[in-house]
């Protein structure tokens, strides 16, 4: 598990470094992970909070900061008028394009470092359906 977590950090640190070198304003790791969740289709703050393991209030503050910077927008949830949904704001398009290009280059670099077979195995394992998280006993 720790290796998987360290791999996420490796990608995020490399992504942050590349974006900073290109002149993009910095974002925190939590904000970066929030972007990844939105890009993966998660749009409800309560789910974003659960995925990030933080409080709803912390996510609301993060969203407010990113909304001020013009990177995300919120609107009423058409399925639940009491709730809000989060999406990328139009001004974030160049940053998201830059991040996508960096991530593509990082995957290519990782392929060079670990080889084609390992990269295919990694992609296969990570994209497999792992099912619901199991309940196991802690001893």
VMD Tcl script that builds the backbone (N, CA, C; Angstrom):
set m [mol new atoms 417]
animate dup $m
set s [atomselect $m all]
$s set {name element resname resid chain x y z} {
  {N N UNK 1 A 0.814 -1.192 0.000}
  {CA C UNK 1 A 0.000 0.000 0.000}
  {C C UNK 1 A 0.859 1.258 0.000}
  {N N UNK 2 A 1.921 1.246 0.810}
  {CA C UNK 2 A 2.770 2.435 0.886}
  {C C UNK 2 A 3.398 2.730 -0.474}
  {N N UNK 3 A 3.714 1.683 -1.250}
  {CA C UNK 3 A 4.294 1.904 -2.576}
  {C C UNK 3 A 3.307 2.592 -3.505}
  {N N UNK 4 A 2.044 2.243 -3.404}
  {CA C UNK 4 A 1.022 2.894 -4.220}
  {C C UNK 4 A 0.902 4.363 -3.833}
  {N N UNK 5 A 0.889 4.643 -2.544}
  {CA C UNK 5 A 0.810 6.018 -2.066}
  {C C UNK 5 A 2.038 6.817 -2.510}
  {N N UNK 6 A 3.216 6.230 -2.401}
  {CA C UNK 6 A 4.438 6.923 -2.815}
  {C C UNK 6 A 4.424 7.189 -4.323}
  {N N UNK 7 A 3.804 6.313 -5.082}
  {CA C UNK 7 A 3.687 6.515 -6.528}
  {C C UNK 7 A 2.798 7.714 -6.837}
  {N N UNK 8 A 1.721 7.864 -6.093}
  {CA C UNK 8 A 0.863 9.036 -6.262}
  {C C UNK 8 A 1.663 10.297 -5.947}
  {N N UNK 9 A 2.427 10.271 -4.872}
  {CA C UNK 9 A 3.258 11.424 -4.509}
  {C C UNK 9 A 4.284 11.722 -5.602}
  {N N UNK 10 A 4.892 10.672 -6.178}
  {CA C UNK 10 A 5.890 10.841 -7.244}
  {C C UNK 10 A 5.265 11.605 -8.415}
  {N N UNK 11 A 4.093 11.154 -8.839}
  {CA C UNK 11 A 3.408 11.834 -9.943}
  {C C UNK 11 A 3.048 13.261 -9.570}
  {N N UNK 12 A 2.490 13.458 -8.385}
  {CA C UNK 12 A 2.054 14.795 -7.999}
  {C C UNK 12 A 3.232 15.755 -7.866}
  {N N UNK 13 A 4.318 15.297 -7.253}
  {CA C UNK 13 A 5.488 16.170 -7.108}
  {C C UNK 13 A 6.075 16.538 -8.458}
  {N N UNK 14 A 6.150 15.566 -9.368}
  {CA C UNK 14 A 6.669 15.851 -10.702}
  {C C UNK 14 A 5.732 16.791 -11.462}
  {N N UNK 15 A 4.443 16.567 -11.336}
  {CA C UNK 15 A 3.457 17.429 -11.995}
  {C C UNK 15 A 3.557 18.848 -11.459}
  {N N UNK 16 A 3.573 18.988 -10.136}
  {CA C UNK 16 A 3.663 20.321 -9.524}
  {C C UNK 16 A 4.942 21.044 -9.948}
  {N N UNK 17 A 6.035 20.320 -9.978}
  {CA C UNK 17 A 7.319 20.906 -10.364}
  {C C UNK 17 A 7.291 21.399 -11.809}
  {N N UNK 18 A 6.754 20.586 -12.701}
  {CA C UNK 18 A 6.687 20.958 -14.117}
  {C C UNK 18 A 5.771 22.160 -14.327}
  {N N UNK 19 A 4.635 22.175 -13.657}
  {CA C UNK 19 A 3.705 23.302 -13.814}
  {C C UNK 19 A 4.303 24.588 -13.240}
  {N N UNK 20 A 4.993 24.462 -12.113}
  {CA C UNK 20 A 5.649 25.639 -11.521}
  {C C UNK 20 A 6.720 26.179 -12.465}
  {N N UNK 21 A 7.516 25.273 -13.046}
  {CA C UNK 21 A 8.571 25.696 -13.982}
  {C C UNK 21 A 7.986 26.377 -15.217}
  {N N UNK 22 A 6.756 26.000 -15.580}
  {CA C UNK 22 A 6.101 26.608 -16.738}
  {C C UNK 22 A 5.381 27.904 -16.368}
  {N N UNK 23 A 5.447 28.291 -15.094}
  {CA C UNK 23 A 4.874 29.559 -14.676}
  {C C UNK 23 A 3.460 29.499 -14.131}
  {N N UNK 24 A 2.923 28.301 -13.929}
  {CA C UNK 24 A 1.572 28.191 -13.384}
  {C C UNK 24 A 1.611 28.419 -11.888}
  {N N UNK 25 A 0.592 29.077 -11.331}
  {CA C UNK 25 A 0.552 29.272 -9.876}
  {C C UNK 25 A 0.442 27.923 -9.164}
  {N N UNK 26 A 1.060 27.813 -8.011}
  {CA C UNK 26 A 1.057 26.525 -7.309}
  {C C UNK 26 A -0.333 26.167 -6.755}
  {N N UNK 27 A -0.554 24.877 -6.624}
  {CA C UNK 27 A -1.716 24.349 -5.909}
  {C C UNK 27 A -1.188 23.365 -4.882}
  {N N UNK 28 A -1.950 23.167 -3.846}
  {CA C UNK 28 A -1.547 22.208 -2.818}
  {C C UNK 28 A -1.797 20.786 -3.320}
  {N N UNK 29 A -1.227 19.812 -2.631}
  {CA C UNK 29 A -1.476 18.417 -3.001}
  {C C UNK 29 A -2.968 18.105 -2.875}
  {N N UNK 30 A -3.603 18.615 -1.837}
  {CA C UNK 30 A -5.038 18.377 -1.669}
  {C C UNK 30 A -5.823 18.959 -2.845}
  {N N UNK 31 A -5.444 20.162 -3.285}
  {CA C UNK 31 A -6.117 20.764 -4.439}
  {C C UNK 31 A -5.858 19.942 -5.699}
  {N N UNK 32 A -4.653 19.462 -5.854}
  {CA C UNK 32 A -4.314 18.623 -7.000}
  {C C UNK 32 A -5.166 17.355 -7.006}
  {N N UNK 33 A -5.331 16.739 -5.832}
  {CA C UNK 33 A -6.161 15.539 -5.730}
  {C C UNK 33 A -7.636 15.860 -5.948}
  {N N UNK 34 A -8.052 17.051 -5.539}
  {CA C UNK 34 A -9.417 17.480 -5.814}
  {C C UNK 34 A -9.626 17.583 -7.324}
  {N N UNK 35 A -8.676 18.187 -8.031}
  {CA C UNK 35 A -8.756 18.273 -9.497}
  {C C UNK 35 A -8.854 16.880 -10.117}
  {N N UNK 36 A -8.042 15.961 -9.617}
  {CA C UNK 36 A -8.062 14.595 -10.160}
  {C C UNK 36 A -9.433 13.958 -9.970}
  {N N UNK 37 A -10.047 14.186 -8.822}
  {CA C UNK 37 A -11.382 13.640 -8.570}
  {C C UNK 37 A -12.425 14.265 -9.485}
  {N N UNK 38 A -12.336 15.572 -9.691}
  {CA C UNK 38 A -13.285 16.235 -10.596}
  {C C UNK 38 A -13.079 15.715 -12.015}
  {N N UNK 39 A -11.821 15.570 -12.419}
  {CA C UNK 39 A -11.527 15.048 -13.761}
  {C C UNK 39 A -12.052 13.626 -13.930}
  {N N UNK 40 A -12.100 12.872 -12.834}
  {CA C UNK 40 A -12.611 11.495 -12.882}
  {C C UNK 40 A -14.136 11.450 -12.822}
  {N N UNK 41 A -14.786 12.616 -12.718}
  {CA C UNK 41 A -16.238 12.662 -12.771}
  {C C UNK 41 A -16.943 12.897 -11.448}
  {N N UNK 42 A -16.178 13.027 -10.361}
  {CA C UNK 42 A -16.810 13.289 -9.066}
  {C C UNK 42 A -17.143 14.772 -8.991}
  {N N UNK 43 A -18.363 15.117 -8.635}
  {CA C UNK 43 A -18.752 16.532 -8.661}
  {C C UNK 43 A -19.458 17.007 -7.395}
  {N N UNK 44 A -19.779 16.123 -6.495}
  {CA C UNK 44 A -20.491 16.533 -5.278}
  {C C UNK 44 A -19.491 16.729 -4.135}
  {N N UNK 45 A -19.553 17.889 -3.483}
  {CA C UNK 45 A -18.595 18.171 -2.402}
  {C C UNK 45 A -18.543 17.099 -1.320}
  {N N UNK 46 A -19.669 16.509 -0.982}
  {CA C UNK 46 A -19.663 15.477 0.064}
  {C C UNK 46 A -18.841 14.264 -0.368}
  {N N UNK 47 A -18.926 13.894 -1.641}
  {CA C UNK 47 A -18.138 12.770 -2.167}
  {C C UNK 47 A -16.666 13.167 -2.303}
  {N N UNK 48 A -16.414 14.406 -2.714}
  {CA C UNK 48 A -15.028 14.877 -2.812}
  {C C UNK 48 A -14.368 14.817 -1.437}
  {N N UNK 49 A -15.097 15.258 -0.408}
  {CA C UNK 49 A -14.561 15.213 0.957}
  {C C UNK 49 A -14.257 13.787 1.376}
  {N N UNK 50 A -15.187 12.880 1.093}
  {CA C UNK 50 A -14.976 11.478 1.458}
  {C C UNK 50 A -13.771 10.897 0.727}
  {N N UNK 51 A -13.653 11.181 -0.559}
  {CA C UNK 51 A -12.527 10.653 -1.337}
  {C C UNK 51 A -11.185 11.195 -0.846}
  {N N UNK 52 A -11.170 12.453 -0.408}
  {CA C UNK 52 A -9.928 13.054 0.062}
  {C C UNK 52 A -9.675 12.791 1.543}
  {N N UNK 53 A -10.678 12.265 2.242}
  {CA C UNK 53 A -10.518 11.984 3.666}
  {C C UNK 53 A -10.452 13.232 4.516}
  {N N UNK 54 A -11.196 14.254 4.099}
  {CA C UNK 54 A -11.234 15.508 4.853}
  {C C UNK 54 A -12.684 15.868 5.125}
  {N N UNK 55 A -12.874 16.876 5.942}
  {CA C UNK 55 A -14.231 17.293 6.285}
  {C C UNK 55 A -14.899 18.010 5.117}
  {N N UNK 56 A -16.198 18.051 5.153}
  {CA C UNK 56 A -16.976 18.779 4.149}
  {C C UNK 56 A -16.598 20.254 4.177}
  {N N UNK 57 A -16.342 20.774 5.381}
  {CA C UNK 57 A -15.949 22.175 5.523}
  {C C UNK 57 A -14.604 22.439 4.850}
  {N N UNK 58 A -13.658 21.520 5.003}
  {CA C UNK 58 A -12.345 21.690 4.369}
  {C C UNK 58 A -12.475 21.703 2.853}
  {N N UNK 59 A -13.318 20.817 2.314}
  {CA C UNK 59 A -13.526 20.796 0.866}
  {C C UNK 59 A -14.220 22.068 0.418}
  {N N UNK 60 A -15.190 22.542 1.193}
  {CA C UNK 60 A -15.885 23.777 0.833}
  {C C UNK 60 A -14.911 24.947 0.775}
  {N N UNK 61 A -13.988 25.002 1.725}
  {CA C UNK 61 A -12.985 26.071 1.732}
  {C C UNK 61 A -12.065 25.943 0.508}
  {N N UNK 62 A -11.642 24.716 0.213}
  {CA C UNK 62 A -10.780 24.483 -0.940}
  {C C UNK 62 A -11.490 24.895 -2.232}
  {N N UNK 63 A -12.744 24.512 -2.358}
  {CA C UNK 63 A -13.524 24.863 -3.549}
  {C C UNK 63 A -13.665 26.376 -3.658}
  {N N UNK 64 A -13.944 27.051 -2.537}
  {CA C UNK 64 A -14.084 28.509 -2.546}
  {C C UNK 64 A -12.792 29.178 -3.018}
  {N N UNK 65 A -11.643 28.699 -2.532}
  {CA C UNK 65 A -10.351 29.262 -2.956}
  {C C UNK 65 A -10.127 29.057 -4.455}
  {N N UNK 66 A -10.429 27.864 -4.928}
  {CA C UNK 66 A -10.222 27.563 -6.351}
  {C C UNK 66 A -11.233 28.293 -7.229}
  {N N UNK 67 A -12.418 28.541 -6.682}
  {CA C UNK 67 A -13.427 29.313 -7.415}
  {C C UNK 67 A -12.978 30.765 -7.546}
  {N N UNK 68 A -12.389 31.317 -6.479}
  {CA C UNK 68 A -11.839 32.687 -6.526}
  {C C UNK 68 A -10.756 32.812 -7.586}
  {N N UNK 69 A -9.994 31.741 -7.770}
  {CA C UNK 69 A -8.912 31.753 -8.765}
  {C C UNK 69 A -9.418 31.446 -10.172}
  {N N UNK 70 A -10.710 31.167 -10.301}
  {CA C UNK 70 A -11.295 30.912 -11.605}
  {C C UNK 70 A -11.033 29.519 -12.144}
  {N N UNK 71 A -10.681 28.586 -11.270}
  {CA C UNK 71 A -10.340 27.240 -11.729}
  {C C UNK 71 A -11.516 26.275 -11.674}
  {N N UNK 72 A -12.424 26.475 -10.728}
  {CA C UNK 72 A -13.628 25.647 -10.648}
  {C C UNK 72 A -14.833 26.568 -10.516}
  {N N UNK 73 A -16.001 25.978 -10.735}
  {CA C UNK 73 A -17.242 26.717 -10.529}
  {C C UNK 73 A -18.217 25.789 -9.826}
  {N N UNK 74 A -19.144 26.380 -9.121}
  {CA C UNK 74 A -20.188 25.595 -8.466}
  {C C UNK 74 A -21.536 26.090 -8.966}
  {N N UNK 75 A -22.485 25.178 -8.960}
  {CA C UNK 75 A -23.851 25.518 -9.333}
  {C C UNK 75 A -24.789 24.580 -8.597}
  {N N UNK 76 A -26.045 24.916 -8.615}
  {CA C UNK 76 A -27.039 24.061 -7.958}
  {C C UNK 76 A -27.097 22.717 -8.643}
  {N N UNK 77 A -27.230 21.698 -7.829}
  {CA C UNK 77 A -27.368 20.338 -8.342}
  {C C UNK 77 A -28.788 20.185 -8.890}
  {N N UNK 78 A -28.939 19.875 -10.186}
  {CA C UNK 78 A -30.289 19.751 -10.745}
  {C C UNK 78 A -31.094 18.602 -10.137}
  {N N UNK 79 A -30.406 17.637 -9.512}
  {CA C UNK 79 A -31.094 16.504 -8.895}
  {C C UNK 79 A -31.456 16.764 -7.433}
  {N N UNK 80 A -30.820 17.769 -6.828}
  {CA C UNK 80 A -31.071 18.085 -5.421}
  {C C UNK 80 A -30.809 19.574 -5.226}
  {N N UNK 81 A -31.858 20.363 -5.199}
  {CA C UNK 81 A -31.734 21.816 -5.114}
  {C C UNK 81 A -31.000 22.314 -3.889}
  {N N UNK 82 A -30.874 21.476 -2.850}
  {CA C UNK 82 A -30.158 21.885 -1.641}
  {C C UNK 82 A -28.655 21.714 -1.797}
  {N N UNK 83 A -28.245 20.933 -2.783}
  {CA C UNK 83 A -26.823 20.596 -2.943}
  {C C UNK 83 A -26.194 21.403 -4.074}
  {N N UNK 84 A -24.875 21.399 -4.086}
  {CA C UNK 84 A -24.096 22.071 -5.129}
  {C C UNK 84 A -23.289 21.013 -5.866}
  {N N UNK 85 A -22.940 21.313 -7.104}
  {CA C UNK 85 A -22.018 20.466 -7.852}
  {C C UNK 85 A -20.843 21.333 -8.293}
  {N N UNK 86 A -19.705 20.691 -8.422}
  {CA C UNK 86 A -18.455 21.371 -8.758}
  {C C UNK 86 A -18.011 20.899 -10.132}
  {N N UNK 87 A -17.543 21.835 -10.937}
  {CA C UNK 87 A -16.977 21.486 -12.241}
  {C C UNK 87 A -15.831 22.444 -12.534}
  {N N UNK 88 A -15.095 22.127 -13.570}
  {CA C UNK 88 A -14.010 23.005 -13.969}
  {C C UNK 88 A -14.574 24.265 -14.608}
  {N N UNK 89 A -13.978 25.403 -14.307}
  {CA C UNK 89 A -14.343 26.668 -14.933}
  {C C UNK 89 A -13.565 26.797 -16.240}
  {N N UNK 90 A -14.139 27.517 -17.171}
  {CA C UNK 90 A -13.506 27.685 -18.484}
  {C C UNK 90 A -12.060 28.195 -18.393}
  {N N UNK 91 A -11.757 29.168 -17.514}
  {CA C UNK 91 A -10.364 29.642 -17.438}
  {C C UNK 91 A -9.349 28.577 -17.025}
  {N N UNK 92 A -9.831 27.437 -16.502}
  {CA C UNK 92 A -8.892 26.378 -16.096}
  {C C UNK 92 A -8.438 25.521 -17.273}
  {N N UNK 93 A -9.021 25.708 -18.439}
  {CA C UNK 93 A -8.708 24.848 -19.587}
  {C C UNK 93 A -7.221 24.821 -19.930}
  {N N UNK 94 A -6.540 25.964 -20.033}
  {CA C UNK 94 A -5.102 25.897 -20.347}
  {C C UNK 94 A -4.282 25.155 -19.287}
  {N N UNK 95 A -4.620 25.359 -18.010}
  {CA C UNK 95 A -3.911 24.655 -16.934}
  {C C UNK 95 A -4.168 23.158 -17.018}
  {N N UNK 96 A -5.411 22.766 -17.269}
  {CA C UNK 96 A -5.727 21.344 -17.370}
  {C C UNK 96 A -5.042 20.719 -18.584}
  {N N UNK 97 A -4.946 21.463 -19.675}
  {CA C UNK 97 A -4.238 20.958 -20.854}
  {C C UNK 97 A -2.755 20.770 -20.558}
  {N N UNK 98 A -2.180 21.748 -19.870}
  {CA C UNK 98 A -0.764 21.645 -19.502}
  {C C UNK 98 A -0.543 20.459 -18.574}
  {N N UNK 99 A -1.427 20.281 -17.594}
  {CA C UNK 99 A -1.303 19.162 -16.652}
  {C C UNK 99 A -1.443 17.832 -17.384}
  {N N UNK 100 A -2.371 17.756 -18.324}
  {CA C UNK 100 A -2.546 16.520 -19.098}
  {C C UNK 100 A -1.305 16.175 -19.898}
  {N N UNK 101 A -0.682 17.185 -20.502}
  {CA C UNK 101 A 0.544 16.954 -21.269}
  {C C UNK 101 A 1.673 16.493 -20.359}
  {N N UNK 102 A 1.778 17.115 -19.189}
  {CA C UNK 102 A 2.817 16.715 -18.233}
  {C C UNK 102 A 2.595 15.277 -17.794}
  {N N UNK 103 A 1.359 14.911 -17.468}
  {CA C UNK 103 A 1.083 13.549 -17.017}
  {C C UNK 103 A 1.390 12.531 -18.116}
  {N N UNK 104 A 1.105 12.881 -19.345}
  {CA C UNK 104 A 1.439 11.990 -20.463}
  {C C UNK 104 A 2.958 11.799 -20.553}
  {N N UNK 105 A 3.701 12.887 -20.403}
  {CA C UNK 105 A 5.162 12.798 -20.424}
  {C C UNK 105 A 5.698 12.004 -19.234}
  {N N UNK 106 A 5.062 12.155 -18.077}
  {CA C UNK 106 A 5.488 11.397 -16.899}
  {C C UNK 106 A 5.258 9.901 -17.091}
  {N N UNK 107 A 4.136 9.548 -17.708}
  {CA C UNK 107 A 3.896 8.138 -17.995}
  {C C UNK 107 A 4.947 7.596 -18.953}
  {N N UNK 108 A 5.327 8.386 -19.948}
  {CA C UNK 108 A 6.374 7.962 -20.886}
  {C C UNK 108 A 7.711 7.794 -20.158}
  {N N UNK 109 A 8.012 8.717 -19.250}
  {CA C UNK 109 A 9.248 8.615 -18.471}
  {C C UNK 109 A 9.224 7.386 -17.575}
  {N N UNK 110 A 8.081 7.128 -16.953}
  {CA C UNK 110 A 7.965 5.945 -16.105}
  {C C UNK 110 A 8.145 4.677 -16.933}
  {N N UNK 111 A 7.582 4.642 -18.127}
  {CA C UNK 111 A 7.744 3.487 -19.017}
  {C C UNK 111 A 9.224 3.257 -19.320}
  {N N UNK 112 A 9.983 4.333 -19.552}
  {CA C UNK 112 A 11.426 4.202 -19.801}
  {C C UNK 112 A 12.144 3.641 -18.571}
  {N N UNK 113 A 11.720 4.070 -17.400}
  {CA C UNK 113 A 12.389 3.663 -16.165}
  {C C UNK 113 A 12.077 2.232 -15.748}
  {N N UNK 114 A 10.822 1.793 -15.923}
  {CA C UNK 114 A 10.453 0.463 -15.418}
  {C C UNK 114 A 10.235 -0.561 -16.522}
  {N N UNK 115 A 10.168 -0.124 -17.773}
  {CA C UNK 115 A 10.019 -1.050 -18.893}
  {C C UNK 115 A 8.571 -1.256 -19.313}
  {N N UNK 116 A 8.425 -1.716 -20.554}
  {CA C UNK 116 A 7.093 -1.912 -21.129}
  {C C UNK 116 A 6.278 -2.960 -20.377}
  {N N UNK 117 A 6.903 -4.096 -20.050}
  {CA C UNK 117 A 6.157 -5.169 -19.378}
  {C C UNK 117 A 5.623 -4.713 -18.019}
  {N N UNK 118 A 6.469 -4.064 -17.239}
  {CA C UNK 118 A 6.040 -3.585 -15.921}
  {C C UNK 118 A 4.957 -2.522 -16.066}
  {N N UNK 119 A 5.086 -1.672 -17.076}
  {CA C UNK 119 A 4.088 -0.627 -17.285}
  {C C UNK 119 A 2.738 -1.243 -17.662}
  {N N UNK 120 A 2.752 -2.238 -18.518}
  {CA C UNK 120 A 1.499 -2.913 -18.881}
  {C C UNK 120 A 0.882 -3.595 -17.663}
  {N N UNK 121 A 1.721 -4.243 -16.861}
  {CA C UNK 121 A 1.228 -4.899 -15.655}
  {C C UNK 121 A 0.633 -3.903 -14.669}
  {N N UNK 122 A 1.301 -2.782 -14.510}
  {CA C UNK 122 A 0.811 -1.740 -13.619}
  {C C UNK 122 A -0.532 -1.208 -14.113}
  {N N UNK 123 A -0.608 -0.898 -15.402}
  {CA C UNK 123 A -1.859 -0.385 -15.978}
  {C C UNK 123 A -2.974 -1.406 -15.821}
  {N N UNK 124 A -2.663 -2.661 -16.045}
  {CA C UNK 124 A -3.668 -3.715 -15.930}
  {C C UNK 124 A -4.154 -3.848 -14.482}
  {N N UNK 125 A -3.238 -3.858 -13.543}
  {CA C UNK 125 A -3.614 -4.005 -12.134}
  {C C UNK 125 A -4.431 -2.815 -11.641}
  {N N UNK 126 A -4.044 -1.617 -12.042}
  {CA C UNK 126 A -4.752 -0.434 -11.557}
  {C C UNK 126 A -6.111 -0.247 -12.211}
  {N N UNK 127 A -6.286 -0.773 -13.414}
  {CA C UNK 127 A -7.575 -0.604 -14.095}
  {C C UNK 127 A -8.518 -1.789 -13.870}
  {N N UNK 128 A -8.043 -2.821 -13.193}
  {CA C UNK 128 A -8.892 -3.982 -12.904}
  {C C UNK 128 A -10.000 -3.588 -11.922}
  {N N UNK 129 A -11.113 -4.283 -11.984}
  {CA C UNK 129 A -12.199 -4.071 -11.038}
  {C C UNK 129 A -11.848 -4.767 -9.724}
  {N N UNK 130 A -11.507 -4.018 -8.722}
  {CA C UNK 130 A -11.113 -4.579 -7.432}
  {C C UNK 130 A -12.335 -4.900 -6.570}
  {N N UNK 131 A -13.520 -4.516 -7.009}
  {CA C UNK 131 A -14.721 -4.737 -6.233}
  {C C UNK 131 A -14.813 -3.748 -5.086}
  {N N UNK 132 A -15.822 -3.910 -4.266}
  {CA C UNK 132 A -15.993 -3.044 -3.097}
  {C C UNK 132 A -14.892 -3.314 -2.088}
  {N N UNK 133 A -14.512 -2.292 -1.320}
  {CA C UNK 133 A -13.507 -2.531 -0.284}
  {C C UNK 133 A -13.986 -3.599 0.689}
  {N N UNK 134 A -13.128 -4.588 0.976}
  {CA C UNK 134 A -13.548 -5.660 1.887}
  {C C UNK 134 A -13.479 -5.216 3.343}
  {N N UNK 135 A -14.195 -5.934 4.159}
  {CA C UNK 135 A -14.096 -5.750 5.604}
  {C C UNK 135 A -13.226 -6.887 6.110}
  {N N UNK 136 A -12.078 -6.541 6.636}
  {CA C UNK 136 A -11.163 -7.558 7.165}
  {C C UNK 136 A -10.910 -7.270 8.638}
  {N N UNK 137 A -10.589 -8.299 9.352}
  {CA C UNK 137 A -10.331 -8.144 10.792}
  {C C UNK 137 A -8.915 -7.670 11.005}
  {N N UNK 138 A -8.757 -6.715 11.883}
  {CA C UNK 138 A -7.441 -6.268 12.307}
  {C C UNK 138 A -7.021 -7.142 13.471}
  {N N UNK 139 A -5.785 -7.698 13.380}
  {CA C UNK 139 A -5.376 -8.572 14.480}
  {C C UNK 139 A -4.471 -7.887 15.450}
}
mol reanalyze $m
mol bondsrecalc $m
mol representation Tube
mol addrep $m
